[in-house]
């Protein structure tokens, strides 16, 4: 229970926390950059403004000198102009003459001014200043210094920071709403998929694919494919155990019957050898069934490794024919193999040989006189046909002939063709059975080269 709740919180909250982290980091980075850049910008702009003010003062003094040569009158107008500029710009204007402050009413001393020029801080208060040296010898001063408190010009910066905070608050609310919406849309199909999987685990209800047009839909589709295969495998296993128990029971009952008959003396001495031959035959049949079941189980569970190498196909077929040859001779069946020696196949030699042993052996039981193996290569496709001239399949039998324990009239354990199909499909090939309508059967195999 705790694990489920933890996972649920992780899906929803990680998205929201991601949004919050990105938003907070973006705001913090923007705030730091704005604080540094805006301060430098405001100070540069303030100095530029002070510079323009000084230039305006100097220009006016030049005009006063041109109209009035009286230095006293010029000085009076100059101080009047300075007081006006101080009131309008909110600045302190200091006039320096012979390294002394010519307008002590400004409230500044030469010590404070020197400290200002060294550190831009006086009495723990920061200032912005601009010093202009006089180049006109007719003007009654050596230099002018315009000073403005930084706190007085920082109001614009504070307004910008306040605007950023308000914007961040709005953005935070929007981000929360968006993250809630996105996390809901992401978590909803995951929750539906989780519920569907829980239903499957409880009562084998097929998983439903939820269409979200993203990776979650792909995950849902893959889960459905997986569960469908598991359901199919479960059905095959149940059928497998039912059929295998029946197939094993038949020879066991036969063996038991003959053994009990021999023990009870029901079988005469002349019939004992015949009974023992039947017991040996049924024992061998039982062994073959068990061997095929074990081999098929290994292939199903991928326990039997496939060693893939390039082999000449004609060599594999001829090797299989040699093994099946006693059965062909016993049934008086001729075999014809049409395969050129330049056709190679990347495969597991022993397993593909087993495919041809099963197919040729199966064909020999139903053929009237001949079995033909044709191999043709067309571009990147390799087609193999195993043909017999028997009576063909019964109606609809070609659809079920590869089912496990499906046996024809002259069939063996009913596992050989199922095993053949498994081996071919593990090699990436396909096999199908075709009925020639009373002219025999064809097993068609196709591989990609």
Residue pairs with C-beta under 8 A, 6 or more apart in sequence:
8 187
11 183
11 186
11 187
11 190
12 183
12 184
12 187
15 179
15 182
15 183
15 186
16 176
16 179
16 180
16 183
18 179
19 175
19 176
19 178
19 179
20 172
20 175
20 176
20 179
23 168
23 171
23 172
23 175
27 164
27 168
27 171
30 164
31 161
31 164
34 160
34 161
34 164
35 157
35 161
38 157
38 160
39 157
42 153
42 154
42 156
42 157
43 128
43 150
43 153
46 128
46 148
46 153
47 128
47 129
47 130
49 89
50 89
50 91
50 128
50 129
50 130
50 146
50 148
51 130
51 132
53 85
53 89
53 91
53 146
54 130
54 132
54 144
54 146
55 132
56 85
57 78
57 81
57 82
57 85
57 93
57 144
58 132
58 134
58 136
58 139
58 144
60 77
60 81
61 74
61 77
61 78
61 81
61 136
61 139
62 136
62 139
64 73
64 74
64 77
64 78
65 74
65 138
65 139
68 74
71 140
74 140
75 140
78 95
78 140
78 141
79 95
79 103
82 93
82 95
82 103
85 91
85 93
86 92
86 93
86 106
89 146
89 148
90 148
90 152
91 146
91 147
91 148
92 106
92 107
92 108
92 146
92 147
92 148
93 103
93 106
93 144
93 145
93 146
93 147
94 101
94 103
94 106
94 108
94 113
94 144
94 145
94 146
94 147
95 101
95 102
95 103
95 141
95 144
96 102
96 141
96 142
96 143
96 144
96 145
97 140
97 141
97 142
98 142
99 110
99 142
100 110
101 108
101 109
101 110
101 113
102 141
108 147
112 122
113 145
115 121
115 122
116 122
116 127
116 129
116 147
117 129
117 131
120 126
120 127
120 128
120 129
121 127
125 149
125 150
125 151
126 149
126 150
126 151
127 147
127 148
127 149
127 150
128 147
128 148
128 149
128 150
128 153
129 145
129 146
129 147
129 148
130 145
130 146
131 143
131 144
131 145
132 143
132 144
132 145
132 146
133 142
133 143
134 141
134 142
134 143
134 144
185 212
186 216
189 210
189 212
189 216
189 217
189 220
190 216
192 208
192 210
193 207
193 210
193 216
193 219
193 220
193 223
196 205
196 207
196 208
196 223
197 207
197 223
197 227
199 205
200 206
200 207
200 227
204 231
204 234
206 224
206 227
206 228
206 231
207 220
207 223
207 224
207 227
207 228
208 220
208 224
209 217
209 220
209 221
209 224
210 216
210 217
210 220
211 217
212 220
236 404
239 404
239 405
240 404
240 405
243 404
243 405
243 414
244 289
244 293
244 405
246 405
247 289
247 405
247 413
247 414
248 286
248 289
248 290
251 282
251 283
251 285
251 286
251 289
252 286
254 278
254 279
254 282
255 279
255 282
255 283
255 286
258 267
258 275
258 276
258 278
258 279
259 279
261 267
261 275
262 272
262 275
262 276
267 275
285 413
288 412
288 413
289 413
289 415
292 413
292 415
292 416
292 419
293 415
295 304
295 419
296 404
296 415
296 418
296 419
296 422
297 303
298 304
299 419
299 422
299 423
299 426
300 422
306 348
306 351
306 426
306 427
307 348
307 349
308 346
308 347
308 348
309 346
309 347
309 348
309 349
310 344
310 345
310 346
311 344
311 345
311 346
311 347
311 349
311 352
312 341
312 343
312 344
313 339
313 343
313 344
313 345
313 375
313 382
314 337
314 339
314 340
314 341
314 343
314 375
316 345
316 347
316 349
316 352
316 353
316 356
317 337
317 339
317 356
317 373
317 375
318 337
319 353
320 353
320 354
320 356
320 357
320 360
321 328
321 335
321 337
321 356
321 360
323 353
323 357
324 357
324 360
324 361
324 364
327 361
327 364
327 365
328 334
328 335
328 360
328 364
328 371
331 364
331 365
331 367
332 369
333 364
333 367
333 369
333 370
333 371
334 369
334 370
334 371
335 360
335 364
335 370
335 371
335 372
335 373
336 370
336 371
336 372
336 373
337 372
337 373
338 372
338 373
338 374
338 375
339 373
339 374
339 375
340 375
343 375
343 377
343 382
345 352
345 382
345 447
345 449
347 427
348 427
351 423
351 426
351 427
352 423
352 427
354 419
354 420
354 423
355 420
355 423
355 424
355 445
356 373
356 386
358 416
358 417
358 419
358 420
359 386
359 420
359 443
360 371
360 373
360 386
361 416
362 411
362 416
362 417
363 371
363 386
363 387
363 388
363 390
363 441
363 443
364 371
364 388
365 410
365 411
366 388
366 390
366 391
366 408
366 410
366 440
366 441
367 388
367 389
367 390
367 440
368 388
368 389
368 390
369 389
370 388
370 389
371 386
371 387
371 388
371 389
372 385
372 386
372 387
372 388
373 384
373 385
373 386
373 387
374 384
374 385
374 387
375 382
375 383
375 384
376 382
376 383
376 384
377 383
377 449
380 448
380 449
381 446
381 447
381 448
381 449
382 446
382 447
382 448
382 449
383 444
383 445
383 446
384 444
384 445
384 446
384 447
385 442
385 443
385 444
385 445
386 442
386 443
386 445
387 436
387 440
387 441
387 442
387 443
388 440
388 441
389 439
389 440
390 440
390 441
391 438
391 440
392 435
392 436
392 437
392 438
392 439
392 440
392 441
393 401
393 408
393 433
393 435
393 441
394 408
397 408
397 435
398 432
398 433
398 434
398 435
398 441
400 406
401 408
401 417
401 433
402 417
402 418
402 420
402 421
402 431
402 433
403 418
404 414
404 415
404 418
405 413
405 414
405 415
405 418
406 414
406 417
406 418
407 413
407 414
420 431
421 431
424 430
424 431
424 445
425 431
427 447
428 447
428 448
429 445
429 446
429 447
429 448
430 445
430 446
431 443
431 444
431 445
431 446
432 443
432 444
433 441
433 442
433 443
433 444
434 441
434 442
434 443
434 444
435 441
436 442
